[in-house]
Amino acid sequence: MNIGVPRYVIVAMAALFSAYHLVLAVYSMTQGIPASDGPIIAAMALYLVATVLSLGPWGPARMPPWLAAFNLAVVVALPLLVTHELDPNREGGNGYATWYVAAVGTLMTITSTRRRYAVAWTGVSFLVLQTVLWAGVGGIVSIGVIGSVSWVAVAHILSSGMAKASRDAQRFALAEREATDWQAAQEAHIFERQFRLNQTSAMALVMLRTIQRSNGNLTDEERLECLHLEGAIRDEIRGRKLLNDAVRAQVMAARRRGATVTLLDEGGIDDLSDEELDRVLNRLASALESTDADKVIARTVPEGSDTAITVVGLRTVGDGSASALGQESLEDDEVDLWLEIKRTVG
């Protein structure tokens, strides 16, 4: 979680604060307040191990379940070990010997910060219950239990708030990327549409002016040319990247000699570089120029194949009656051209 402060700074501050509780424990032992030092030393060791594990740089941001369970066990053990050596009715109080209260609050605050909220609240709840049983209700205030509970509450609020802010930031970043992609797609559509319109206008402008001048009274040759132009406009829609100036010229030449030409771009050559695309299309133009087939079909091949474009040229033989009836017959059509244009040279 990035909160604008380097992690090592936060960890260092938490480590110093945790170490301060151990200093207080040592000081209380030098004052002879605990009846025996053994349990106090055991409590200090447990607390030290739990703190090191919790503040270590390993593991995910959310505390692992095993470590959360270990911290809870330490929190249960600390009050029991320390208070067993203290007298709740001692005149003048136990002073710094109740260091375990702040230690429990610190450890559970770290646990809460690392998103184990239920464990943290369970730990401080046990501290409250144990304090009431050991020193009475007044002990909650006198030895600082309220402060430990408050630390966990603040850590819970801040940690959950930062987690929500992080999730919101991720959603906003995702929405921004989606909006950018949508805008790029719209701009690409607009560019493609404008390009096709300009291409169509350039091809049809002369004929449109002819139609205007003649008030629609066209000769048979002009009407036939209109059909060729219609086919060329259709190519711009269905052929897409299968077209360059050389291919357009050869397709129009083939139609003017009476051939039927179909271009189908299904996206199989979108990944080709400009240089590779020029080579492939120039090879297609050469194939169209070299054949006198009556029907020519050029189609892109899906990505993943070594072939970029397949070109099939069919010649009508016989009287063509079967083709006229929409029937397929080997006697009516024979293959005049079969070409596979490779994606790469070699």
N, C-alpha and C positions, 0 to 999 in steps of 0.2 A: 504494500500500500504506500503510495507516494503522498506524503502530507507536506512536502516542501522543506523538510528537515532531514539531513542525512541520517540513515538508520544507526550508524555507529555512534552518533552523538546521543541519540535517545537511549541506546543500549548502555553507553558509558554512564549516563546520568542515573539510569535504573540500577546499574551495578554499584555505583557509589552509594546510592541511597540504601540498597540492600546491605552493603558492607557496614554501614553505620549502625544497623541493628545488631550486628555481631559485635561491634565495638562496645555497644551498651551492655550486651550480655557479659562480655569479659569484665567490664567495669563493675557490674553488679556482683560478679563472683569475687572480685578483689575486696568488695565491701563486706563480704561474708553474709550476704542476705539469703541466698539459697541454702537450704539445710545440707545439701550434698551437690557437688559439682558434676558428678558423673552424668545424670540425666540431662543437665543443662548442656554439657558438651555434646551429648548424643543429639539433642534437639538442634544445636548449632550446626552439626555435621549434616543432618538431614536437610535443614534449610539451605545450607550452602550448596549441596548437590542439586536440589530442586531449582534453585535460582540459576545456577550455571547452565543446567539443561534448558531452562525456559528462555534464557537470554542468548543462548548459543546461535551462531549463524546458520546452523543446519536445519533442514526440515522446511515444510511449507509455512506460509504466513499463518494459517489456521493451525493451532496447536494440535499435534497428534493425540488421539484418544488415550493411548497408553501414558503419555506424559501428563495429560490432564488428570487421569486417575491417580498417578503418582503424587501430583501436587495436592490433590484432595486428601490423600492418605497422610501426607506430611502435615497438612493443616489440622487434621484430626490429632495427630501425634504431638504436635508442638504444645498446645495448651495442657494436654494431659501430663506430658513429661515435666514441663516447667512448673505448673501450679502444684504438682505433687510435692515440690520442694519449697513452696512458699506458704506463708501464713496469711490468709485473707484478712485477719483481724490484727495484724501487726501494727503496733503504734507508729504513726508517721507514714504508714503505707509501705509498699514494697519498692517504690522508686523505679529505677531503671530495670529492675528485675522482671518487670512485665513487658520487656522488649518484644516478647512473642506476639503481642497484640498487633503492633505495627508491622511485625514480620509477616503475620498472616494476611493483613490488609495489603501489604506490598505484593506478596506472592499471588494473591487472588486478583489483584489489579492487573498484574502481568497476564494472568490466565484469561481475564476478561478482555484485555486488549487483543489477545490472540484468539478472540472469537469463541471462547468456551464459556459462554455466559451462565449456563445452568450450573456448571461446576463451580464457578466463582461465587454465585449466590448461595450454593449449598455450603461452601466453605465458610463464608462469613456468617451464615445462619447457625452453623455449628458453633462458631466462636461466641455468638450471642447467647445461645443456649447454655454452653459450658460456663460462661461467665456468670450467668444468673444462678446456676446451680452452685458455683464455687464461692462467689462473692455477693450474691444477691442482685436485685435489680439496680441498686445504686452503683454497682461495679461497672455497669455498662458505660456510665459517664465518667467515673473516677479513673478508670485505667485506659480510656480512649477508644473503646470499641466502636462508638458512634463514628469516629474519624475513619476507621478502617472500612466500615460499611459505606460511608460517603465516598471514599476513594473508588470502591468497586462500582458504585452507582454512576459516578462521573465517567469512569473508564468505559462502562457499558454504553452510556449515551454517546460519548465521543466515538467509540469504535464502531457502533452500529451506524452512526451518522456518516462516518467516513466510508464505511462499506457501501451504504446507499449512494453516497456521492460518487464513489468509484463505479458502481453499476450504472448510474445515470450517465456518467461520462462515457462509458463504453457504449451505451445505447445511442447517445448523441453522436459519437464518432461513427458508429455503424450507420445511423441515419444520414450523416453527412456524406459518407462514402456512397450510400445508395442514391442520394440526391445528385452527387457528382456524376455517378454512372448514368443516371437517368438523363441528366443534362447533356452528357457527352453523346448518349444514344440519340437524343432529340436533335442535337446539332449535326450528327452524322446523317440522320434521316433527312434533315433539311438540305444539307449539302448534296446528298445523293439525289434528292428530288430536283433540286435546282440544276444539278449537272445534267440529269436526264431531260429536263425541260429545255435547257439550252441546246443539248444535242438534237432533240426532236425539232426544235425551231430551226436550227441550221439546216437540217435535212429537208424539212417541209416548206421552208420559206419561199423558195423559187416556185414550187408547184402551187402554193396558196396564192401567190401573185398572179400566176397564170390563170387559175380559176377565177380570180377577181376580174382580171382583164376580159376574160371570155364570158363572164356572167354564167359560168357553169357549163358552157357549151364546149366540151372537150372532145378531142379526136379519140379514135380507138387507141392510138399509141399513148396518148396522155392518160387515158383511163387505166391502161395497163401499168403505166408508170406510177400512178396513184396506188395501185395494188402492191407494187414493189415497195413503195415508201411505207405503206401500212405494215408490210412484213418487217421492214427495217426498224420501224418504231416498236413493233412487238419484240424484236430482238433486243432492243435496249432494256426492255423490262425483264425478259426471260433469260437473255444471254449474259447480262451484267459483265463480269470480268472476262468472258469469252471474246470480248470485242476490243479491237484496236483499229486504227485506220486501215491497216492492211487487210484485216479480216472483213471489215465492213465493205471494202472495195471488192473483194473476191466473192462475198456473199451476194452483193448486188449484181455482179457480173454473171454469177451462176443463175440467178433468178431471171435475168434478162434473156438468157439463152433457153429458159423454160424449165429449169430444175426447181425442185422444192427443197428448201434448206430449213432445217430446224436446229436452233441452238438452245441448249438447256444447261444453265449454270446452277448447280445445286450446292454451291459453297465449297466444293472440293479443292479449289485452288486459291482460297483466301489466304492461306499461309505462305504462299510463294512470295519471294522477294521480287522487286521490280525487274531486276535483271533476268531472273528465272521466268517470270511471267512473260516478258517480251520474247524470250527464246521460244517458249511454248506456243504463244499466239502466232509468231512468225512462221513456226512450223505448221500450224493449222492453216494459215493463209496459203502456204505453199501447197498443202494437200488439196485445198479447195480449187486452187488454180490448175492443178495437174489432172484432176478428174473431170470426166464428162458424164458422171452418173446422173440419173434423173431424180434421185432422192438422196439427200445427204443429211445425216444426223450427227451432230457433235454434242457430246455430253461429258460433263466433268465426272471424275471418279472420286468417291469419298476419301477423306484423309486417311492415311495409313497404308495406302497402296503405292507402289512404285510408279504407277501410271497416273498422269494428270488428266488427260483427255482421251476419250475413245472417239474415233471418227469412222462412221459406216456410210459407204456409198452404194446404193442399189440402182441397178439398171433394169428397166422394164423390157421384158421380152414377150413375144407373142403379140396378141392384139390388146392385151391389157384389160380384158373383160372381167377377169376375176378381181383385179384390184379395184375396178370401177364399182363392183358390187360389194366391196368391203371385205372380200375373202382373201385369205392368205394362200398363196400358191407358189410352189417352187418353180412352176413353169412361167409365171408372170414376172418374178423378180429374181435377179441373180446378183450376187455380191460383186461389185466392181472395185470397191475400196474397203480395206480394213486396216486401220492404223491405230496404234496405241502410242501416244506421245508421253515420254517419260518425264518425271518431275525433275530429274537431275541428269546431267550429261554423263555418259559412261555406263 
